[in-house]
Amino acid sequence: MYYELDYSQQKIAEKLGVSRPSVSRLLQQAKQEGIVNISIIDPNDNREKLAERLTTVFGLKHCIVTNVPQYNSENIKQSLGAVAASYLTEIVKDGDIIGTTWGTTLYHLSQQLQPKNVKNVKVVQLNGGVTYSETNTYASEILNDLSKAFHTVPHFLPLPAVVDHAVVKEAILSDRHINSVLEMGNAANIALVTVGALNDTSTLVNAGYFTNSDLKVLKNNGAVGDICSRCIDINGEISSNELDQRTIGLTLAELKKKEYGILIAGGSQKIEGIFGALAGKYTNVLITDQFTAKALLEMEVNSSHE
């Protein structure tokens, strides 16, 4: 009567011989129990068009644009985490190797994963996540959540992402246990990555990996963000070869080869970093929000006019 015949609550009350507050309560109950489902079609919602344009412009295999109600970091990470969790659950199959980096966006993904009945799946850490500070990279939580969802055991890389000297990295890589984890990361057909901004909000910066002179070099070389703990400029080029040689984990050349290289990122602080990652063609799937999607397309138009 209310939704399909457009009767007022008062008219329904009179017809049924009940009070108007009773009608209101029944209507509320109908929504709570799922008898009535209300969906709002936002006339400004053009997510699918944005996703199609991003796919074409950046040569992606797949792109998902999700609507966030407010353009703030927490909202974005929560929304992207939910969408990415659904996408990952959908694509994972028997025998897959899932490689993952770390950070708060991927932590939101791992927290919202639903278990899937798959066999012989492996989960491996792609870059070091042990920090020199109290900053939590969520590396172990993400690995444990993924392993639980796909009924397997995690393979950790219990190392810092960046060390002080290339010679230290060489010594670490000579260990056969470390090497076997890195090899598994190279063999992964699914990679979950995000982009970090190189500013005060950056987990990589707050984790204490960079010296002041490192940060100076990165700034001078136009670094806009990091992907897999490797710092890039707006064109997707490595910002500092010296720093890259001290970074432990999957290389960007190896990231490019993945069947599913899934970049999950959004927010005003990360737009340039995401653009750089897409310009470098390091991933072939993008999951982002509508505000970031529009900003990326505007950047692409401006850069092609320069």
C-alpha positions as CSV (number, residue, x, y, z in Angstrom):
1,M,0.0,0.0,0.0
2,Y,2.7,2.5,1.0
3,Y,5.4,1.8,-1.7
4,E,3.3,0.5,-4.6
5,L,-0.1,2.1,-4.2
6,D,1.2,5.4,-2.7
7,Y,-1.2,5.4,0.2
8,S,-0.4,7.7,3.1
9,Q,0.4,6.2,6.4
10,Q,-2.8,7.7,7.8
11,K,-4.9,6.1,5.0
12,I,-3.3,2.7,5.6
13,A,-4.0,3.1,9.4
14,E,-7.6,3.7,8.7
15,K,-7.9,0.8,6.2
16,L,-6.2,-1.7,8.6
17,G,-7.8,-0.3,11.8
18,V,-4.5,0.3,13.5
19,S,-2.7,3.5,14.7
20,R,-0.5,5.5,12.4
21,P,2.6,4.9,14.6
22,S,1.9,1.1,14.2
23,V,2.0,1.6,10.4
24,S,5.3,3.5,10.7
25,R,6.8,0.7,12.9
26,L,5.7,-2.0,10.4
27,L,7.3,-0.1,7.5
28,Q,10.5,0.3,9.5
29,Q,10.4,-3.4,10.3
30,A,9.9,-4.3,6.6
31,K,13.2,-2.4,5.8
32,Q,15.1,-4.1,8.7
33,E,14.0,-7.6,7.7
34,G,14.8,-7.0,4.0
35,I,11.2,-7.3,2.8
36,V,11.6,-3.7,1.5
37,N,14.9,-2.8,-0.1
38,I,15.5,0.8,-1.1
39,S,18.3,1.6,-3.6
40,I,19.1,5.2,-4.5
41,I,20.1,5.8,-8.1
42,D,22.5,8.7,-8.0
43,P,22.2,10.8,-11.2
44,N,25.8,11.8,-10.8
45,D,27.0,8.2,-10.4
46,N,29.0,7.4,-13.5
47,R,31.4,4.9,-12.0
48,E,31.2,2.5,-14.9
49,K,32.0,5.2,-17.5
50,L,35.0,6.3,-15.3
51,A,36.2,2.7,-15.1
52,E,35.9,2.2,-18.9
53,R,37.8,5.4,-19.6
54,L,40.6,4.5,-17.1
55,T,40.8,1.0,-18.6
56,T,41.3,2.4,-22.1
57,V,43.5,5.4,-21.2
58,F,46.0,3.3,-19.1
59,G,45.7,0.0,-21.0
60,L,44.3,-1.9,-18.0
61,K,42.9,-5.5,-17.9
62,H,40.2,-4.4,-15.4
63,C,39.2,-1.3,-13.4
64,I,36.7,-0.9,-10.6
65,V,35.6,2.5,-9.4
66,T,33.7,2.6,-6.1
67,N,31.7,5.6,-4.8
68,V,32.9,7.0,-1.5
69,P,30.5,9.4,0.4
70,Q,33.3,11.6,1.6
71,Y,36.8,12.2,0.2
72,N,38.7,11.4,3.4
73,S,41.4,8.8,3.9
74,E,39.5,6.5,6.3
75,N,36.4,6.4,4.2
76,I,38.4,5.6,1.1
77,K,40.4,2.8,2.6
78,Q,37.3,1.2,4.1
79,S,35.4,1.3,0.7
80,L,38.4,0.2,-1.4
81,G,39.1,-2.6,1.0
82,A,35.6,-4.0,0.7
83,V,35.5,-3.8,-3.1
84,A,39.0,-5.3,-3.4
85,A,38.2,-8.1,-1.0
86,S,35.2,-9.1,-3.1
87,Y,37.3,-8.9,-6.3
88,L,40.1,-11.1,-4.9
89,T,37.6,-13.7,-3.6
90,E,36.1,-13.8,-7.0
91,I,39.3,-14.4,-9.0
92,V,41.2,-16.7,-6.6
93,K,41.3,-20.3,-7.8
94,D,43.1,-23.6,-6.8
95,G,46.9,-23.4,-7.0
96,D,47.2,-19.6,-7.1
97,I,50.1,-17.8,-5.4
98,I,49.0,-14.5,-3.9
99,G,51.8,-12.1,-3.2
100,T,51.0,-9.0,-1.1
101,T,52.7,-5.9,0.1
102,W,51.5,-4.1,3.2
103,G,49.9,-0.8,4.6
104,T,46.6,0.3,5.9
105,T,44.6,0.0,2.6
106,L,45.6,-3.6,2.2
107,Y,44.8,-4.2,5.9
108,H,41.3,-3.0,5.3
109,L,41.1,-5.5,2.4
110,S,42.3,-8.4,4.5
111,Q,39.9,-7.5,7.3
112,Q,36.9,-7.8,5.0
113,L,37.8,-11.0,3.2
114,Q,35.2,-13.8,3.2
115,P,36.7,-17.4,3.3
116,K,36.7,-19.3,0.0
117,N,37.0,-23.0,-0.5
118,V,40.1,-23.3,-2.6
119,K,43.0,-25.8,-2.5
120,N,46.8,-25.4,-2.7
121,V,46.8,-21.6,-2.6
122,K,50.0,-20.0,-1.3
123,V,50.2,-16.5,0.3
124,V,53.6,-14.7,0.3
125,Q,54.9,-11.3,1.4
126,L,56.4,-9.4,-1.5
127,N,58.5,-6.8,0.4
128,G,60.1,-6.4,3.8
129,G,57.8,-4.9,6.4
130,V,59.9,-4.9,9.7
131,T,60.2,-1.3,10.8
132,Y,62.7,0.8,12.8
133,S,59.9,2.6,14.6
134,E,56.5,2.0,16.3
135,T,54.7,2.5,13.0
136,N,52.6,-0.6,12.2
137,T,52.9,-1.8,8.6
138,Y,50.2,-4.5,9.2
139,A,52.4,-6.9,7.2
140,S,51.8,-9.9,9.6
141,E,48.0,-9.2,10.1
142,I,47.5,-9.0,6.3
143,L,49.4,-12.3,5.6
144,N,47.5,-14.1,8.4
145,D,44.1,-12.8,7.3
146,L,44.7,-13.9,3.7
147,S,46.0,-17.3,4.8
148,K,42.9,-17.8,7.0
149,A,40.5,-16.9,4.1
150,F,42.2,-19.2,1.6
151,H,43.0,-22.1,4.0
152,T,46.8,-22.0,3.8
153,V,49.9,-20.9,5.7
154,P,51.6,-17.5,5.3
155,H,55.2,-17.1,4.0
156,F,56.7,-14.1,5.7
157,L,59.6,-11.9,4.7
158,P,60.8,-10.9,8.2
159,L,63.1,-8.1,7.0
160,P,63.1,-4.3,6.7
161,A,61.9,-3.0,3.3
162,V,65.0,-0.9,2.9
163,V,68.5,-1.4,4.4
164,D,71.3,1.1,4.8
165,H,73.8,-0.4,2.4
166,A,73.5,-2.5,-0.8
167,V,76.1,-4.9,0.6
168,V,73.8,-5.6,3.5
169,K,71.0,-6.5,1.1
170,E,73.4,-8.8,-0.8
171,A,74.3,-10.7,2.4
172,I,70.6,-11.0,3.3
173,L,69.7,-12.4,-0.1
174,S,72.3,-15.0,0.1
175,D,70.3,-16.8,2.8
176,R,68.5,-19.7,1.2
177,H,65.3,-19.3,3.3
178,I,65.0,-15.6,2.4
179,N,65.7,-16.5,-1.2
180,S,63.0,-19.2,-1.3
181,V,60.4,-16.6,-0.1
182,L,61.5,-14.1,-2.7
183,E,61.3,-16.8,-5.4
184,M,57.8,-17.6,-4.4
185,G,57.0,-13.8,-4.6
186,N,58.4,-13.8,-8.2
187,A,56.3,-16.9,-9.0
188,A,53.0,-15.3,-7.6
189,N,50.4,-14.9,-10.3
190,I,48.3,-12.4,-8.2
191,A,50.0,-9.4,-6.6
192,L,48.2,-7.0,-4.2
193,V,49.8,-3.6,-4.0
194,T,49.0,-0.1,-3.0
195,V,50.8,3.3,-3.5
196,G,52.3,5.3,-0.6
197,A,52.6,9.1,-0.7
198,L,56.1,10.3,0.3
199,N,54.9,12.7,3.0
200,D,54.0,12.8,6.7
201,T,51.2,10.2,6.2
202,S,53.5,7.7,4.5
203,T,54.0,4.4,6.3
204,L,57.3,4.0,4.5
205,V,58.6,7.4,5.7
206,N,57.2,7.0,9.3
207,A,58.7,3.5,9.5
208,G,62.1,5.2,9.6
209,Y,63.5,3.5,6.4
210,F,64.9,6.7,4.9
211,T,67.7,9.0,6.1
212,N,67.3,12.8,5.7
213,S,69.7,12.6,2.8
214,D,67.5,9.8,1.2
215,L,64.5,12.1,1.4
216,K,66.4,15.0,0.0
217,V,67.5,12.9,-3.1
218,L,63.9,11.6,-3.6
219,K,62.5,15.2,-3.4
220,N,65.2,16.5,-5.9
221,N,64.5,13.6,-8.3
222,G,60.7,14.3,-8.3
223,A,59.6,11.2,-6.4
224,V,55.8,11.1,-6.1
225,G,55.2,7.9,-4.3
226,D,56.2,4.3,-3.7
227,I,54.9,1.0,-5.0
228,C,56.3,-2.2,-3.4
229,S,58.6,0.1,-1.3
230,R,60.2,1.3,-4.6
231,C,60.0,5.1,-5.1
232,I,58.9,6.4,-8.5
233,D,58.4,9.7,-10.3
234,I,55.3,10.9,-12.2
235,N,56.4,8.9,-15.3
236,G,56.8,5.7,-13.3
237,E,60.6,5.8,-13.4
238,I,62.7,4.7,-10.4
239,S,63.6,7.9,-8.4
240,S,66.9,6.8,-7.0
241,N,68.8,3.8,-8.3
242,E,71.0,3.8,-5.2
243,L,68.0,3.5,-2.9
244,D,66.4,0.9,-5.1
245,Q,69.5,-1.2,-4.8
246,R,69.0,-1.2,-1.0
247,T,65.3,-2.2,-1.2
248,I,64.4,-5.8,-0.4
249,G,61.5,-7.4,-2.3
250,L,59.8,-7.8,-5.6
251,T,61.2,-5.5,-8.4
252,L,58.9,-3.4,-10.5
253,A,60.0,-5.3,-13.6
254,E,58.8,-8.5,-11.9
255,L,55.5,-6.8,-10.8
256,K,54.8,-6.0,-14.5
257,K,54.7,-9.8,-15.3
258,K,51.8,-10.7,-13.0
259,E,48.6,-12.2,-14.4
260,Y,46.8,-10.0,-11.9
261,G,48.7,-7.0,-10.7
262,I,46.1,-5.3,-8.5
263,L,46.7,-1.7,-7.5
264,I,44.3,-0.6,-4.7
265,A,44.6,3.1,-3.9
266,G,42.8,6.4,-3.7
267,G,42.8,9.8,-2.0
268,S,44.1,13.2,-2.9
269,Q,47.6,12.6,-1.4
270,K,48.1,9.6,-3.6
271,I,46.9,10.8,-7.0
272,E,50.4,11.5,-8.4
273,G,51.8,8.2,-7.0
274,I,48.9,6.3,-8.6
275,F,49.4,8.1,-11.9
276,G,53.2,7.3,-11.9
277,A,52.4,3.6,-11.2
278,L,49.9,3.5,-14.1
279,A,52.3,5.4,-16.4
280,G,54.9,2.8,-15.6
281,K,52.4,0.0,-16.4
282,Y,53.4,-1.9,-13.3
283,T,49.9,-3.2,-12.7
284,N,47.0,-4.3,-14.9
285,V,44.0,-3.9,-12.5
286,L,43.1,-0.7,-10.7
287,I,40.6,-0.4,-7.8
288,T,40.0,3.3,-6.8
289,D,37.3,5.8,-5.9
290,Q,35.3,8.2,-8.1
291,F,37.2,11.4,-7.0
292,T,40.6,9.9,-7.6
293,A,39.4,8.4,-10.9
294,K,38.3,11.8,-12.2
295,A,41.6,13.4,-11.1
296,L,43.7,10.7,-12.8
297,L,41.8,11.2,-16.1
298,E,42.3,15.0,-15.8
299,M,46.0,14.5,-15.2
300,E,46.2,12.3,-18.3
301,V,44.5,14.9,-20.5
302,N,46.8,17.7,-19.2
303,S,49.9,15.6,-19.6
304,S,49.0,14.7,-23.2
305,H,48.5,18.4,-24.0
306,E,51.9,19.4,-22.7
